[in-house]
């Protein structure tokens, strides 16, 4: 992640003070790197997110979703309820 931040600072000439990212970047190394550079990090903890994913799998299994992949996009459709009505 630090490489991305450095490239951004170089390209824009603006010093980063706050980092916002999704849970993919929520690893300990990234939190420590932000701390060491004096950056405020707004990143969900990856371990917590993975734990929630496992919990949600009980209610919304991945097999309940279909995926359509085209050359340029991946589309994940809504889960189909057992009654064949779309879940909300």
C-alpha positions in Angstrom: 0.0 0.0 0.0 2.9 2.4 0.8 4.0 2.2 -2.8 0.6 3.4 -4.0 0.6 6.3 -1.5 4.1 7.3 -2.6 3.1 7.2 -6.2 0.1 9.4 -5.5 2.2 11.9 -3.6 4.7 12.1 -6.4 2.1 12.4 -9.1 0.0 15.1 -7.3 2.7 16.9 -5.2 0.3 16.7 -2.2 1.3 15.1 1.1 -1.2 12.5 2.2 -2.5 12.9 5.8 -5.4 10.4 5.8 -5.8 7.0 4.1 -9.2 5.6 3.4 -9.3 2.0 1.9 -11.4 -1.1 1.9 -10.8 -4.1 4.0 -8.4 -5.6 1.4 -5.8 -3.2 2.8 -6.7 -3.9 6.5 -3.6 -5.9 7.2 -1.4 -5.3 10.3 1.5 -4.2 8.1 -0.6 -1.4 6.5 -1.8 -0.2 9.9 1.8 -0.1 11.2 3.1 1.6 8.0 0.4 4.3 8.3 1.3 4.8 12.0 5.0 5.0 11.2 4.4 7.7 8.6 2.0 9.7 10.8 -1.0 8.9 8.6 -4.5 8.6 9.9 -5.9 5.3 8.6 -9.6 4.7 8.0 -9.4 1.0 7.0 -11.6 -1.9 8.2 -9.6 -4.7 9.9 -9.2 -7.5 7.4 -9.5 -10.2 10.1 -12.8 -8.7 11.3 -14.2 -8.6 7.8 -13.2 -12.2 7.1 -14.9 -13.2 10.4 -18.1 -11.4 9.4 -18.0 -13.0 5.9 -17.9 -16.5 7.6 -20.9 -15.5 9.8 -22.8 -14.1 6.8 -22.2 -17.3 4.9 -24.6 -19.0 7.2 -27.4 -16.8 6.0 -26.3 -16.0 2.4 -24.2 -18.8 1.0 -22.1 -18.0 -2.0 -23.9 -20.7 -3.9 -27.1 -18.6 -3.7 -25.5 -16.0 -6.0 -24.8 -16.3 -9.7 -22.0 -14.5 -11.5 -21.9 -13.3 -15.1 -18.5 -12.4 -16.4 -18.0 -10.4 -19.6 -14.8 -9.1 -21.2 -15.0 -5.9 -19.2 -17.3 -6.5 -16.2 -18.2 -9.0 -13.6 -21.8 -8.8 -12.5 -23.0 -10.5 -9.3 -26.7 -11.0 -9.3 -29.0 -11.0 -6.2 -29.5 -14.2 -4.3 -32.4 -16.2 -5.5 -34.7 -17.4 -2.6 -35.8 -21.0 -2.5 -39.3 -19.9 -3.6 -37.6 -18.5 -6.8 -38.5 -14.9 -5.7 -35.7 -12.4 -5.5 -34.4 -11.9 -2.0 -34.5 -8.3 -0.7 
